[in-house]
Amino acid sequence: MEYSDFVHNIKPIACIVSFDILPDGRFGEIMIVDANERYRKTVLEDTSAFVKNVPYTNYIRQDHNFEGMCYECIDIQKPIHAYVDASFFNAWMELYMIPLVSPVEDKAYVLFSYDMTSKADADKMTDVTPEAASFVLRSCIKLRESDDFLTAVNSIAEDIRLFCDSKHCTILLTDFAKKSCSVFADAYDPNGTEPPMEAFIGDNFFDLIETWPRLIDGSNCFIINNEYEWDRANKISPEWAKNLKDSNVHNIVIYPLISNGETIAYIWAVDFDREKTLQIKEIMELTTFVLTAEISNHLMVKKMKVMSSTDLLTGVLNRNAMNNRISDNDTGASRISMPFGVFFIDVNGLKVVNDTKGHIAGDELLKDVATTLREIFEGQEIYRVGGDEFFVMAIGVTKEEFDVLEEKLISCSERPDHAKYAYGSYYCGDSKDIRKAMQIADGKMYENKEDFYMRHPELEWDRQMSRRGQKE
């Protein structure tokens, strides 16, 4: 059968590719048998220089997802249609693959045709099966109707797992700048033997994640579903491939969630139903499109909340967070649990350091005190409430525990080569009046500050400068 005549009668961009079917069932190198004039113009300036029956990589960069789809087309003996984000080309591609009757034994032939646009076509993206449309619509409703975003996302992950007939579906947040990751959503059979994803994440897990962009390689996903794809995973990320094999994973599909050019997460499903590969890819691609926007927005809001409640210099909570905490207690929105103790801490001599050594030196004093407070009051609420003032709430502590904390605070207040500070405290065993407790502790702190300067008359100028700074 002569496919050269056939391909030249196809109007869209099209080519015929072939590859050997090896004795062990694997597939050989993909060759481009022939291509029509429109295809040739996309790869050559002089189309007369086109040569038949050469590796397809003679004309375009190697694309492992393209290779995987060619092999899959022959493996399942069904046409493949997809609309994908071809991120390497900064374009969207609608592609078709059709298995052809082979004129040669042990050789496979595939018709490949595509159309490429610079921007996504909403009509094409929504031209999906009713099953996929229903799934994505249900996911959108879950995200909107739930007051708990994390619960909604976990529910969607479980829906994906069940649809794929997969043993595990996970969404993993990634921060490539900090080289860190964390499980955002995790769905697995609670009655099965599969452990949660947290059990797989060790100290060096991000080293494996850093290999995934090379596996995805400019496409919108990576799938391991045949021996060719396992071989490629072994070459690019042998440790990860071994990790999968050791975990008894037979296949996996991974999609990156990319927002503003940054990969914020990955979603994957393992050991899915191979018979549903095309439907699974369709649903995961569309769901990923929605989840990327929703998770990106969730992370941005979370970051804004952190920034609005965090002192950027020291990393502890700020005055705004303290005011909200006290206000919530007053209104009953979030009561402060009994018993609790409060501490006020004021850095001695910050004003004079700023004026004589500069604000960078003053900032170092503040960061030193913040570090000391985090060490003493681990797990408690620490606030920077003024230029040189900190406030701590130790919640749920007994009087004995409170006294131990106070002793630690006192012992660190005048250490050599560290910032010096004044302190005041009050323990609320049964009183619920947080404001009164704060007022008493604040008064004690200023008494302690005066005592410090009384014991250090050589720092009188320091005290005067500090008082002047308070008035200013």
C-alpha positions as a printed NumPy array, in Angstrom:
array([[  0.   ,   0.   ,   0.   ],
       [  1.504,   3.355,  -1.078],
       [  0.854,   5.93 ,   1.641],
       [  2.748,   8.721,  -0.138],
       [ -0.14 ,   9.258,  -2.555],
       [ -2.572,   9.06 ,   0.35 ],
       [ -0.916,  11.729,   2.526],
       [ -0.695,  14.203,  -0.368],
       [ -4.469,  14.015,  -0.718],
       [ -5.   ,  15.266,   2.851],
       [ -5.603,  19.018,   3.085],
       [ -4.609,  19.715,   6.742],
       [ -0.975,  19.439,   7.883],
       [ -0.275,  15.694,   7.834],
       [  2.432,  13.085,   7.714],
       [  2.781,   9.315,   7.901],
       [  5.116,   7.819,  10.492],
       [  6.184,   4.236,  10.993],
       [  8.146,   2.154,  13.475],
       [  9.168,  -1.457,  13.867],
       [  7.386,  -3.797,  16.259],
       [ 10.291,  -5.643,  17.876],
       [ 10.232,  -9.352,  18.816],
       [  9.961,  -8.521,  22.548],
       [  6.874,  -6.381,  21.891],
       [  8.678,  -3.075,  22.201],
       [  8.565,  -0.391,  19.519],
       [ 11.449,   0.858,  17.424],
       [ 12.509,   4.334,  16.334],
       [  9.819,   6.485,  14.744],
       [ 10.509,   7.274,  11.096],
       [  8.721,   9.827,   8.937],
       [  7.565,   7.936,   5.846],
       [  6.259,  10.951,   3.958],
       [  4.467,  14.251,   4.507],
       [  2.229,  16.534,   2.504],
       [  3.331,  19.945,   1.305],
       [  1.755,  21.806,   4.24 ],
       [  3.657,  19.686,   6.752],
       [  6.905,  20.103,   4.836],
       [  6.535,  23.895,   4.949],
       [  6.352,  23.8  ,   8.734],
       [  9.747,  22.066,   9.042],
       [ 11.734,  23.247,   5.988],
       [ 12.267,  26.479,   4.099],
       [ 13.018,  24.52 ,   0.935],
       [ 10.429,  21.742,   0.778],
       [ 12.25 ,  20.083,  -2.109],
       [ 14.951,  19.1  ,   0.408],
       [ 12.509,  16.829,   2.244],
       [ 13.787,  13.254,   2.562],
       [ 11.484,  10.303,   3.16 ],
       [ 11.966,   7.404,   5.543],
       [ 14.286,   9.147,   7.991],
       [ 13.928,   9.613,  11.763],
       [ 11.27 ,  12.217,  12.483],
       [ 13.833,  14.026,  14.657],
       [ 15.579,  15.059,  11.418],
       [ 12.878,  17.715,  11.149],
       [ 11.6  ,  18.512,  14.621],
       [ 12.951,  18.256,  18.165],
       [ 12.407,  14.957,  19.921],
       [  9.042,  14.925,  21.633],
       [  8.57 ,  12.018,  24.005],
       [  4.874,  12.669,  24.443],
       [  4.43 ,  12.539,  20.669],
       [  6.293,   9.238,  20.629],
       [  4.233,   7.891,  23.489],
       [  0.989,   8.804,  21.715],
       [  2.151,   7.12 ,  18.479],
       [  2.927,   3.947,  20.372],
       [ -0.347,   4.179,  22.281],
       [ -2.293,   4.607,  19.043],
       [ -0.899,   1.298,  17.761],
       [ -1.146,  -0.361,  21.162],
       [ -4.885,   0.323,  21.523],
       [ -5.587,   0.262,  17.76 ],
       [ -7.869,   3.296,  18.049],
       [ -7.736,   6.872,  16.744],
       [ -6.472,   9.507,  19.165],
       [ -7.743,  13.081,  19.218],
       [ -6.421,  15.613,  21.698],
       [ -6.256,  19.346,  22.266],
       [ -3.119,  20.049,  24.262],
       [ -1.003,  22.87 ,  25.585],
       [  2.238,  22.518,  23.601],
       [  4.148,  24.711,  26.019],
       [  7.511,  24.174,  24.318],
       [  6.134,  25.909,  21.212],
       [  4.171,  28.399,  23.319],
       [  1.058,  27.261,  21.487],
       [ -2.028,  25.066,  21.636],
       [ -2.223,  22.03 ,  19.381],
       [ -5.195,  20.029,  18.162],
       [ -3.889,  16.692,  16.968],
       [ -5.183,  13.524,  15.38 ],
       [ -3.541,  10.11 ,  15.182],
       [ -5.026,   7.219,  13.227],
       [ -3.59 ,   3.677,  13.111],
       [ -3.175,   2.492,   9.521],
       [ -3.099,  -0.907,   7.933],
       [  0.525,  -1.914,   7.607],
       [  1.811,  -3.144,   4.24 ],
       [  4.794,  -4.685,   6.031],
       [  4.778,  -7.336,   8.73 ],
       [  6.05 ,  -6.252,  12.15 ],
       [  5.868,  -2.563,  11.232],
       [  3.271,  -0.045,  12.382],
       [  1.988,   2.969,  10.439],
       [  0.249,   6.037,  11.883],
       [ -1.313,   9.069,  10.234],
       [ -0.494,  12.221,  12.184],
       [ -2.259,  15.52 ,  11.554],
       [ -2.43 ,  18.693,  13.609],
       [ -3.378,  22.348,  13.76 ],
       [ -1.568,  24.848,  15.988],
       [ -2.663,  28.228,  17.375],
       [ -0.922,  30.723,  19.666],
       [ -3.871,  30.961,  22.041],
       [ -6.287,  28.458,  23.485],
       [ -9.575,  28.091,  21.632],
       [-12.383,  28.032,  24.188],
       [-14.705,  26.223,  21.77 ],
       [-12.188,  23.432,  21.251],
       [-11.403,  23.167,  24.935],
       [-15.08 ,  22.685,  25.695],
       [-15.599,  20.244,  22.831],
       [-15.317,  17.28 ,  25.152],
       [-17.257,  14.147,  25.928],
       [-20.394,  14.555,  28.056],
       [-18.702,  12.456,  30.722],
       [-15.718,  14.832,  30.907],
       [-17.929,  17.922,  30.868],
       [-20.061,  16.545,  33.685],
       [-16.983,  15.669,  35.728],
       [-15.409,  19.131,  35.407],
       [-18.716,  20.892,  36.083],
       [-19.169,  18.832,  39.235],
       [-15.647,  19.772,  40.309],
       [-16.345,  23.47 ,  39.772],
       [-19.526,  23.249,  41.847],
       [-17.682,  21.509,  44.671],
       [-15.063,  24.25 ,  44.733],
       [-17.714,  26.956,  44.888],
       [-20.257,  25.464,  47.263],
       [-17.802,  24.345,  49.942],
       [-16.654,  26.62 ,  52.757],
       [-13.575,  24.432,  53.18 ],
       [-11.349,  24.666,  50.106],
       [ -9.012,  21.851,  51.152],
       [-11.937,  19.481,  51.735],
       [-13.305,  20.314,  48.281],
       [ -9.966,  19.695,  46.558],
       [ -9.524,  16.38 ,  48.393],
       [-13.004,  15.388,  47.254],
       [-12.055,  16.167,  43.64 ],
       [ -8.878,  14.109,  44.   ],
       [-11.012,  11.213,  45.223],
       [-13.375,  11.668,  42.246],
       [-10.393,  11.472,  39.887],
       [ -9.096,   8.372,  41.652],
       [-12.433,   6.608,  41.366],
       [-12.936,   7.608,  37.727],
       [ -9.455,   6.375,  36.822],
       [ -9.949,   3.225,  38.878],
       [ -6.611,   4.283,  40.37 ],
       [ -5.161,   3.264,  43.7  ],
       [ -3.842,   6.754,  44.458],
       [ -4.392,  10.361,  43.31 ],
       [ -2.292,  13.156,  44.809],
       [ -1.83 ,  16.912,  44.445],
       [  1.618,  18.01 ,  45.582],
       [  2.447,  21.7  ,  46.098],
       [  5.926,  22.664,  44.913],
       [  8.21 ,  25.614,  45.544],
       [ 11.184,  25.393,  43.186],
       [ 12.799,  28.5  ,  44.686],
       [ 12.85 ,  26.962,  48.158],
       [ 13.228,  23.391,  46.845],
       [ 10.33 ,  22.218,  48.963],
       [  7.063,  20.368,  48.511],
       [  4.011,  19.43 ,  50.544],
       [  0.927,  17.275,  50.078],
       [ -2.09 ,  19.443,  49.287],
       [ -4.641,  16.713,  48.564],
       [ -4.396,  12.952,  48.792],
       [ -6.925,  10.31 ,  47.809],
       [ -6.404,   6.59 ,  48.288],
       [ -8.428,   3.547,  49.291],
       [ -8.594,   3.66 ,  53.11 ],
       [ -9.33 ,  -0.067,  53.149],
       [ -6.401,  -0.929,  50.904],
       [ -2.689,  -1.372,  51.539],
       [ -1.661,   1.922,  49.939],
       [ -0.178,   4.358,  52.512],
       [ -0.743,   8.132,  52.324],
       [  1.62 ,  10.18 ,  50.17 ],
       [  3.276,  11.622,  53.284],
       [  4.854,   8.207,  53.835],
       [  6.782,   8.538,  50.563],
       [  8.099,  12.071,  51.033],
       [ 11.552,  12.117,  52.561],
       [ 14.224,  14.775,  52.921],
       [ 15.464,  14.235,  49.369],
       [ 12.118,  13.834,  47.627],
       [ 12.385,  17.222,  45.942],
       [ 15.493,  15.943,  44.131],
       [ 13.135,  13.559,  42.313],
       [ 10.622,  16.314,  41.562],
       [ 13.337,  18.368,  39.872],
       [ 13.608,  15.637,  37.217],
       [  9.932,  15.855,  36.273],
       [ 10.196,  18.932,  34.008],
       [ 12.639,  16.947,  31.848],
       [ 10.157,  14.08 ,  31.732],
       [  7.317,  16.412,  30.742],
       [  9.739,  18.088,  28.33 ],
       [  7.689,  20.964,  26.971],
       [  4.399,  19.083,  26.878],
       [  1.479,  19.362,  29.297],
       [  1.857,  15.973,  30.986],
       [  3.942,  12.856,  31.359],
       [  2.592,   9.347,  31.292],
       [  4.227,   5.984,  31.938],
       [  1.986,   3.417,  30.344],
       [  4.274,   1.185,  28.287],
       [  7.833,  -0.139,  28.15 ],
       [  9.038,   2.772,  26.027],
       [  7.928,   5.253,  28.682],
       [  9.419,   3.149,  31.487],
       [ 12.728,   3.071,  29.615],
       [ 12.688,   6.847,  29.231],
       [ 11.866,   7.351,  32.931],
       [ 14.778,   5.065,  33.803],
       [ 17.147,   7.147,  31.687],
       [ 16.065,  10.561,  32.977],
       [ 15.163,   9.77 ,  36.567],
       [ 16.432,   6.294,  37.485],
       [ 15.982,   6.808,  41.221],
       [ 12.362,   7.88 ,  40.771],
       [ 11.644,   5.017,  38.36 ],
       [ 13.087,   2.602,  40.913],
       [ 10.976,   4.271,  43.619],
       [  7.863,   3.627,  41.506],
       [  8.804,   0.027,  40.807],
       [  9.567,  -0.612,  44.477],
       [  6.125,   0.809,  45.314],
       [  4.575,  -1.658,  42.844],
       [  3.38 ,   1.124,  40.511],
       [  2.509,  -0.158,  37.037],
       [  1.536,   3.113,  35.355],
       [  1.276,   6.796,  36.223],
       [  0.057,  10.021,  34.639],
       [  1.358,  13.386,  35.879],
       [  0.156,  16.895,  35.065],
       [  1.918,  20.078,  36.208],
       [ -0.175,  22.964,  37.489],
       [  1.481,  26.029,  35.96 ],
       [  0.494,  29.578,  36.929],
       [  2.256,  32.621,  35.468],
       [  5.044,  30.432,  34.169],
       [  5.669,  28.831,  37.56 ],
       [  4.898,  25.204,  38.442],
       [  2.934,  25.511,  41.675],
       [  1.907,  21.859,  41.963],
       [  1.689,  18.449,  40.314],
       [ -1.305,  16.145,  40.172],
       [ -0.975,  12.465,  39.372],
       [ -2.835,   9.177,  39.404],
       [ -1.154,   5.775,  39.657],
       [ -2.24 ,   2.335,  38.489],
       [ -5.171,   3.606,  36.464],
       [ -7.318,   1.625,  34.037],
       [ -5.319,   1.5  ,  30.77 ],
       [ -8.51 ,   0.962,  28.778],
       [ -9.609,   4.452,  29.82 ],
       [ -6.309,   6.231,  29.11 ],
       [ -7.736,   8.733,  26.623],
       [-10.722,   9.606,  28.834],
       [ -8.446,   9.893,  31.866],
       [ -6.113,  12.307,  30.064],
       [ -9.073,  14.371,  28.892],
       [-10.575,  14.658,  32.365],
       [ -7.273,  15.302,  34.121],
       [ -6.265,  17.964,  31.6  ],
       [ -9.547,  19.852,  31.971],
       [ -9.661,  19.452,  35.747],
       [ -6.047,  20.614,  36.   ],
       [ -6.985,  23.733,  34.037],
       [ -9.608,  24.557,  36.678],
       [ -7.528,  23.505,  39.697],
       [ -4.555,  25.602,  38.596],
       [ -6.623,  28.793,  38.758],
       [ -8.319,  27.862,  42.029],
       [ -5.187,  26.673,  43.849],
       [ -3.18 ,  29.649,  42.598],
       [ -5.842,  32.   ,  43.946],
       [ -5.981,  30.08 ,  47.246],
       [ -2.199,  30.324,  47.675],
       [ -2.215,  34.032,  46.815],
       [ -4.937,  34.785,  49.379],
       [ -3.106,  32.691,  51.962],
       [  0.124,  34.559,  51.231],
       [ -1.659,  37.908,  51.555],
       [ -3.111,  36.852,  54.906],
       [  0.33 ,  35.829,  56.115],
       [  1.847,  39.092,  54.933],
       [ -0.916,  41.121,  56.576],
       [ -0.355,  39.363,  59.895],
       [  3.422,  38.84 ,  59.874],
       [  6.227,  41.216,  60.785],
       [  8.455,  40.996,  57.726],
       [ 11.663,  41.841,  59.621],
       [ 11.462,  39.286,  62.43 ],
       [  8.984,  36.72 ,  61.065],
       [  6.763,  36.837,  64.167],
       [  3.15 ,  38.019,  64.141],
       [  2.543,  41.769,  63.873],
       [  0.415,  44.308,  65.737],
       [ -2.459,  43.893,  63.286],
       [ -2.587,  40.173,  64.113],
       [ -2.562,  40.936,  67.837],
       [ -5.391,  43.453,  67.509],
       [ -7.459,  40.934,  65.542],
       [ -6.732,  38.248,  68.133],
       [ -7.882,  40.436,  71.01 ],
       [-10.902,  41.654,  69.034],
       [-11.961,  38.076,  68.212],
       [-11.706,  37.236,  71.906],
       [-13.837,  40.261,  72.835],
       [-16.553,  39.399,  70.301],
       [-16.48 ,  35.679,  71.049],
       [-15.422,  34.801,  67.503],
       [-12.347,  33.007,  68.88 ],
       [-11.926,  32.866,  72.628],
       [ -8.482,  32.683,  74.208],
       [ -8.32 ,  29.377,  76.044],
       [ -7.854,  29.386,  79.807],
       [ -5.481,  29.41 ,  81.564],
       [ -2.939,  31.685,  79.892],
       [ -0.112,  34.059,  80.636],
       [  1.055,  37.244,  78.896],
       [  4.485,  38.814,  78.533],
       [  5.616,  42.204,  77.3  ],
       [  9.208,  42.601,  76.141],
       [ 10.884,  45.908,  75.217],
       [ 14.335,  46.111,  73.581],
       [ 16.682,  48.302,  75.6  ],
       [ 18.651,  50.915,  73.661],
       [ 17.175,  50.392,  70.204],
       [ 16.814,  54.119,  69.606],
       [ 20.441,  54.928,  70.365],
       [ 21.7  ,  52.017,  68.236],
       [ 19.604,  53.21 ,  65.302],
       [ 20.936,  56.775,  65.708],
       [ 24.598,  55.905,  66.256],
       [ 25.145,  52.664,  64.315],
       [ 22.356,  52.757,  61.782],
       [ 19.051,  50.964,  61.307],
       [ 20.687,  47.776,  60.019],
       [ 22.365,  47.346,  63.412],
       [ 19.05 ,  48.121,  65.12 ],
       [ 17.299,  45.53 ,  62.964],
       [ 19.826,  42.936,  64.11 ],
       [ 18.865,  43.672,  67.738],
       [ 15.19 ,  43.119,  66.936],
       [ 15.879,  39.867,  65.087],
       [ 18.041,  38.663,  67.968],
       [ 15.238,  39.241,  70.477],
       [ 12.7  ,  37.569,  68.156],
       [ 14.969,  34.504,  67.892],
       [ 15.279,  34.359,  71.685],
       [ 11.507,  34.561,  72.115],
       [ 10.909,  31.782,  69.581],
       [ 13.34 ,  29.556,  71.462],
       [ 11.714,  30.259,  74.832],
       [  8.077,  30.301,  73.761],
       [  8.096,  27.559,  71.132],
       [  4.565,  26.912,  69.864],
       [  3.12 ,  30.03 ,  71.532],
       [  1.885,  33.295,  70.005],
       [  4.619,  35.922,  69.582],
       [  3.864,  39.412,  68.269],
       [  5.943,  42.457,  67.445],
       [  3.587,  45.224,  68.506],
       [  5.783,  48.307,  68.201],
       [  9.155,  49.51 ,  67.014],
       [ 11.007,  47.914,  69.941],
       [  8.199,  46.053,  71.714],
       [  7.051,  42.426,  71.641],
       [  4.053,  40.685,  73.187],
       [  3.655,  36.969,  73.935],
       [  0.572,  34.941,  74.846],
       [  1.349,  31.583,  76.429],
       [ -1.944,  29.721,  76.175],
       [ -2.905,  26.594,  78.081],
       [  0.051,  26.703,  80.491],
       [ -0.118,  25.912,  84.183],
       [  1.271,  28.349,  86.771],
       [  4.332,  26.124,  87.142],
       [  4.923,  26.11 ,  83.384],
       [  4.391,  29.872,  83.282],
       [  7.013,  30.379,  86.01 ],
       [  9.527,  28.277,  84.071],
       [  8.948,  30.389,  80.956],
       [  9.365,  33.567,  82.969],
       [ 12.652,  32.335,  84.462],
       [ 13.971,  31.548,  80.989],
       [ 12.922,  35.   ,  79.795],
       [ 14.691,  36.675,  82.732],
       [ 17.876,  34.619,  82.325],
       [ 18.208,  35.686,  78.678],
       [ 17.414,  39.378,  79.197],
       [ 20.984,  40.605,  79.745],
       [ 23.196,  38.015,  78.061],
       [ 26.584,  39.211,  76.806],
       [ 26.774,  39.711,  73.021],
       [ 22.985,  39.662,  72.75 ],
       [ 20.283,  42.301,  72.678],
       [ 19.158,  43.427,  76.142],
       [ 15.476,  43.773,  76.92 ],
       [ 13.015,  44.669,  79.679],
       [ 10.117,  42.381,  80.512],
       [  6.817,  42.222,  82.336],
       [  4.368,  39.37 ,  82.838],
       [  1.006,  38.368,  84.26 ],
       [ -0.62 ,  34.967,  84.709],
       [ -4.374,  34.523,  84.279],
       [ -5.41 ,  31.44 ,  86.163],
       [ -9.133,  32.117,  86.214],
       [ -9.557,  35.7  ,  84.992],
       [-10.777,  36.109,  81.414],
       [ -9.875,  39.804,  81.137],
       [ -7.046,  39.767,  78.585],
       [ -6.879,  43.546,  78.398],
       [ -6.377,  43.886,  82.153],
       [ -3.68 ,  41.217,  82.029],
       [ -1.926,  43.094,  79.229],
       [ -2.123,  46.371,  81.152],
       [ -0.552,  44.832,  84.269],
       [  2.229,  43.111,  82.291],
       [  2.942,  46.313,  80.385],
       [  3.279,  48.265,  83.624],
       [  5.68 ,  45.682,  85.052],
       [  7.758,  45.882,  81.908],
       [  8.282,  49.635,  82.277],
       [  9.179,  49.172,  85.943],
       [ 11.762,  46.604,  84.875],
       [ 13.072,  48.974,  82.223],
       [ 13.583,  51.747,  84.802],
       [ 15.334,  49.254,  87.06 ],
       [ 17.679,  48.305,  84.211],
       [ 18.751,  51.914,  83.719],
       [ 19.044,  52.485,  87.445],
       [ 21.523,  49.614,  87.55 ],
       [ 23.318,  50.991,  84.508],
       [ 23.737,  54.742,  85.077],
       [ 26.371,  54.809,  82.343],
       [ 23.471,  54.276,  79.927],
       [ 21.531,  57.372,  81.031],
       [ 21.947,  58.93 ,  77.606],
       [ 20.611,  55.678,  76.13 ],
       [ 17.503,  55.983,  78.35 ],
       [ 16.955,  59.598,  77.364],
       [ 17.225,  58.731,  73.693],
       [ 14.779,  55.846,  74.171],
       [ 12.27 ,  58.081,  75.944],
       [ 12.614,  60.69 ,  73.238],
       [ 11.94 ,  57.993,  70.662],
       [  8.814,  56.907,  72.525],
       [  7.488,  60.464,  72.547],
       [  8.231,  60.837,  68.849]])
